[in-house]
Amino acid sequence: MSRFGAMKQQRVEKARATEAAPAAEPDPGDGTPSPRAVARQGKKAVSAYFSPEVSRGLNVLAAENGTTLQALLGEAIDLLMRQHGKHPFGER
């Protein structure tokens, strides 16, 4: 078999292996959103920038309470909403 014939055979084998084992769809990298995790569907990100000390403190507090940063922030937002006479969302 020629050198190019061997290369072609390798491409064919690789294509067959790829077809046999479906992989997760990668981020297309063209600005289109990638598929979201089920827990994130229908939700929007809310973010803010704080000092590294605030970030570290919140992460430590979450770890000490055996919870996640997202749950901790959800609780804080609910408390803030109640303080201002609004209905809490209860998303944790």
N, C-alpha and C positions, 0 to 999 in steps of 0.2 A: 504494500500500500504506500502511496506517495505521502509526502509530508502534509500536503494540503488535504488529502483524503483523510488522514488521521485527525487533522484539525476539525474537519467537517463532522467526522464521526463523534468527536468529543462534544461538539455543539449539539448534535442530535441527542446524545445521551443525557446531556445536561437539561435540555428542553423537556425530555420525557420525565426526568426526575422532578423537575419543577411542576409539571402538570400533575404528577402523582401525589405530591405533598403540597396542598394549598397553604400558603403563608398568609400572615396578617397583612392587610393592605398598608403599605407605608404612606407617610405623609407625602403628598405629591410635590410639595415644595414650590408650588406655583401660586400660592396665596389662597387657594381654596381650602376651606376648613376640612380637617380630617374627621373621620367618624368619632363622635363623642362617646365616652363611657356611659352606660345606661344611667348611672347615678347623676350624670351631668346633663342629660337630655332635658330640654325645656328650661334650663337655668342660665343665668348670666353671672359672670365673674364680677365681684366687687373688690377693688384693691386700693391700697394706700401705701405710702412710703413712710417708714419710721426709722429711727436710729437702730443700729445693730443691738444696742442694749435692750430696747423695747422688744425686738424680735426674739432675742435670747430669753428674756424674762417670760414672754408668752409661751414659748416652747417648753421652758422648764415648768411653768405652771400647768400646762397641759399634761406633761409627763408625770408630774406629781399627783395629778388627779386621775391618771389613767384614761385620758381622753385624747381627742385630736385637737389640733389648732382650729380647725373648721368648727367643731362643736363648741369650743370655748368662745370663738368669735360670734357664733350664732346666739349663744347665751347672752353675751354682752350686748348684741344688737336688740335682743328681746327686752333686756332691762332698760336700754335707752328708749325704746318705743314706749314702754309702760310709763317711764318717767315723764314723757311728753304727752301722755294721755292717748296714745295710739295703740291699736291692737297689735300684739306681738305676732310674729309669723311662725315661731316655733320650728324653724328649719335647723336641724342639727344633724 
